[in-house]
């Protein structure tokens, strides 16, 4: 049994079709990333899988539980962290964590212990004794993420989890996601950071226009663009033009001939590996065309 099974899922808001006949499977213990431009349907899919909205058509299951017919069972096995911080501003950071822990069945001692662990992980130890209304936006976001990870779940949904985080907090979350996956927990995340998907995900699906336009491991998707990318750069390293090539001398020579009009006395050539940015741009441009 897969952790997440989606068959023919569709959703519209008024005249706007957000998801169209989506099919997707995510294995147990897998880190799966959803990429796509704004409005592609990423958050809508997370909302349906977490039982906060129903689909217009199709079926979605989480650990075998139907999100429409068995929402209570689904909610018992998932955790969700949305795009916006949802914390109590009157309480301190530690009090927020302890409260949610107690509401989810932890003992007082377990809730306090888990609270202390997460405050340390997200660099909120000093802030933990302060009221949340005094927090910066980034601190609120870190606390919100800690709340989402407070209670053990078998499937975790992270909707753009590192938006607004500094580098240190982002890397801390990456480490947590890695540990969760190694322990057999399934993580489905959406992200605008292509480097994040490349680093974290076992598999990636790219959404565009409510459909999956590509799916595979980061390595497989980058291979679709080409083995290498030839760039013409200015002296300040600004990219003036680029072409994907298959890595053979002939393909590189042809690319350089095509890029010749962009070259000049103050330019130089760089040969690099494709990135997820290249994949994202190439595939979304294909769909737009």
C-alpha positions in Angstrom: 0.0 0.0 0.0 1.3 3.5 -0.9 1.2 6.3 1.6 -0.7 8.5 -0.8 -2.9 7.4 -3.7 -4.6 9.9 -6.1 -6.7 8.9 -9.0 -8.4 11.3 -11.4 -8.5 14.1 -8.9 -10.2 17.3 -10.1 -11.1 20.6 -8.3 -12.5 23.9 -9.5 -13.3 27.1 -7.8 -16.1 28.7 -9.8 -15.0 28.9 -13.4 -11.3 28.3 -12.5 -10.2 24.7 -13.0 -7.4 24.2 -10.5 -6.7 20.5 -10.7 -7.6 18.3 -13.7 -7.6 14.5 -13.6 -4.6 14.2 -11.3 -3.0 10.8 -10.8 -0.2 10.4 -8.3 1.3 7.8 -5.9 3.7 8.4 -3.1 5.5 5.6 -1.3 5.8 5.0 2.4 8.8 6.8 3.8 9.3 8.8 0.6 10.0 12.6 0.5 8.0 13.8 -2.4 8.2 17.4 -3.7 5.5 19.3 -5.6 6.9 22.1 -7.8 5.0 24.5 -10.0 4.3 28.2 -10.6 1.8 30.1 -8.4 -1.7 28.9 -9.2 -0.6 25.5 -10.4 -2.7 23.7 -7.8 -0.1 22.7 -5.2 -1.8 24.1 -2.1 -5.2 22.9 -3.4 -3.9 19.4 -3.5 -2.5 19.6 0.0 -5.8 21.0 1.2 -7.7 18.1 -0.3 -5.3 15.5 1.1 -5.5 17.0 4.6 -9.4 16.8 4.4 -9.8 20.6 4.6 -11.6 20.6 1.2 -13.2 18.0 -1.0 -12.5 17.2 -4.6 -15.0 17.6 -7.4 -14.1 14.3 -8.9 -11.6 11.5 -8.4 -10.3 9.6 -5.3 -7.6 10.4 -2.8 -6.4 8.1 -0.1 -3.8 8.5 2.7 -2.5 5.2 4.1 -5.6 3.6 2.6 -8.1 5.9 4.1 -10.4 7.8 1.7 -10.1 11.6 2.4 -13.8 12.1 1.7 -15.4 9.0 3.3 -12.9 8.5 6.2 -11.7 12.0 7.1 -11.3 11.3 10.9 -9.0 8.3 10.2 -7.0 10.5 7.8 -6.6 13.2 10.4 -5.2 10.8 12.9 -2.3 9.8 10.8 -1.3 13.2 9.3 0.3 16.5 10.3 0.0 19.7 8.3 2.0 22.9 8.3 0.5 25.5 6.0 1.9 28.5 4.4 0.9 31.0 7.1 1.9 30.9 10.8 -1.1 29.9 13.0 0.0 30.5 16.6 -1.6 32.0 19.7 0.0 35.5 20.1 -1.0 35.8 23.8 1.0 32.7 24.8 4.7 32.2 24.8 6.4 30.0 22.3 6.8 27.2 24.9 3.2 27.5 26.0 2.0 27.2 22.5 3.9 24.0 22.1 2.9 22.5 25.4 -0.8 23.4 24.8 -0.9 21.6 21.4 1.0 18.7 22.8 -1.5 18.3 25.6 -4.5 18.7 23.3 -3.0 15.9 21.2 -2.8 13.5 24.1 0.8 14.0 25.4 1.4 13.9 29.1 2.5 17.1 30.8 6.1 15.8 31.0 6.1 14.6 27.4 4.7 17.8 26.1 7.4 19.9 28.0 10.2 17.6 26.9 9.1 17.7 23.2 8.6 21.5 23.5 12.2 21.9 24.8 13.6 19.7 21.9 11.8 21.7 19.2 12.6 25.1 20.6 16.3 24.1 20.4 16.0 22.7 16.9 14.5 25.9 15.6 16.7 28.2 17.5 13.9 29.5 19.7 15.2 28.6 23.2 15.5 32.3 24.3 12.4 33.3 22.5 10.4 30.4 24.0 9.7 32.4 27.2 8.4 35.4 25.4 4.9 36.1 24.1 4.5 35.3 20.4 3.1 38.8 19.7 6.7 40.0 20.2 8.1 37.6 17.5 9.3 38.6 14.1 7.7 37.0 11.0 10.6 34.5 10.7 10.3 33.5 14.4 6.6 32.9 14.0 7.2 30.7 11.0 9.7 28.6 12.9 7.3 28.2 15.8 4.5 27.2 13.4 6.8 24.5 11.9 7.7 23.2 15.4 4.0 22.9 16.2 3.4 20.9 13.0 6.2 18.5 14.1 5.2 18.3 17.7 3.1 15.1 17.6 4.2 12.0 15.7 2.4 11.4 12.4 2.9 8.9 9.6 2.4 11.3 6.8 3.4 15.0 7.0 2.3 17.7 4.6 4.6 20.8 4.4 3.2 23.6 2.3 6.2 25.8 1.4 7.7 25.2 4.8 10.8 27.3 4.5 9.3 30.5 3.1 10.6 33.3 5.3 13.2 31.3 7.1 16.8 32.3 7.3 19.5 29.9 6.0 20.2 28.4 9.4 16.5 27.6 10.1 16.0 26.3 6.6 18.9 23.9 6.9 17.6 22.8 10.3 14.3 21.9 8.7 16.1 20.0 5.9 17.8 17.9 8.6 14.5 17.2 10.3 12.9 16.1 7.0 15.8 13.8 6.4 15.4 12.2 9.8 11.7 11.8 9.3 12.2 10.0 6.1 14.8 7.7 7.5 12.4 6.7 10.3 9.8 5.7 7.7 7.6 8.8 7.8 6.2 10.1 4.5 6.7 13.7 3.7 4.9 15.6 0.9 6.1 19.1 0.5 5.5 22.0 -1.8 8.3 24.5 -2.4 9.3 27.5 -4.4 13.0 26.7 -3.7 14.2 24.4 -6.5 17.4 23.7 -4.6 15.2 22.4 -1.7 13.5 19.9 -3.9 16.8 18.8 -5.5 18.4 18.2 -2.1 15.5 16.7 -0.2 13.2 14.8 -2.5 13.3 11.2 -3.6 10.9 12.1 -6.3 9.5 15.4 -7.8 6.3 16.2 -9.6 6.0 19.4 -11.6 2.5 20.9 -11.7 1.4 23.3 -14.4 -2.2 24.2 -15.3 -3.6 21.7 -12.8 -1.8 18.8 -14.4 1.5 16.9 -13.7 3.8 17.7 -16.6 6.8 15.7 -15.3 7.6 13.3 -12.6 10.7 11.5 -11.5 13.8 11.7 -9.3 15.7 15.0 -9.5 18.4 13.2 -11.5 15.9 11.8 -14.0 14.3 15.2 -14.5 17.6 17.0 -15.0 18.6 14.4 -17.6 15.5 15.4 -19.6 17.0 18.9 -20.1 20.4 17.6 -21.2 23.7 16.3 -19.8 25.2 19.7 -19.6 24.4 23.4 -20.2 26.7 25.8 -22.2 26.5 29.4 -21.0 27.9 32.6 -22.3 28.7 34.9 -19.4 29.7 38.5 -19.1 32.7 39.6 -17.1 30.4 40.1 -14.0 29.1 36.5 -14.4 25.7 37.6 -15.8 24.4 34.8 -18.1 23.9 36.3 -21.6 22.7 33.1 -23.3 22.6 29.4 -22.8 21.9 26.1 -24.5 21.4 22.6 -23.1 23.6 19.9 -24.8 24.0 16.1 -24.5 27.6 16.4 -23.4 29.3 15.3 -26.7 31.9 17.5 -28.3 29.7 17.9 -31.4 26.8 19.1 -29.3 29.0 21.6 -27.5 30.5 22.9 -30.7 27.1 23.4 -32.3 25.8 25.2 -29.2 28.8 27.5 -29.3 28.0 28.3 -32.9 24.4 29.1 -32.0 25.5 31.3 -29.1 28.2 33.1 -31.0 26.1 36.3 -31.5 26.0 36.7 -27.7 29.7 36.4 -27.2 32.3 39.1 -27.3 35.8 40.2 -26.0 34.6 40.5 -22.4 32.6 37.2 -22.3 33.5 33.7 -21.4 32.1 30.2 -21.7 30.9 28.1 -18.8 29.9 24.4 -19.0 27.8 23.2 -16.1 25.4 20.5 -15.0 21.7 21.1 -15.3 19.8 22.3 -12.2 16.2 22.0 -11.1 15.8 25.6 -12.2 16.6 24.5 -15.8 14.1 21.7 -15.6 11.4 23.9 -14.1 11.8 26.6 -16.8 12.0 24.2 -19.6 9.0 22.2 -18.7 6.7 25.1 -17.8 7.7 26.8 -21.0 6.7 23.7 -22.9 3.3 23.7 -21.3 2.8 27.5 -22.0 3.7 27.0 -25.6 
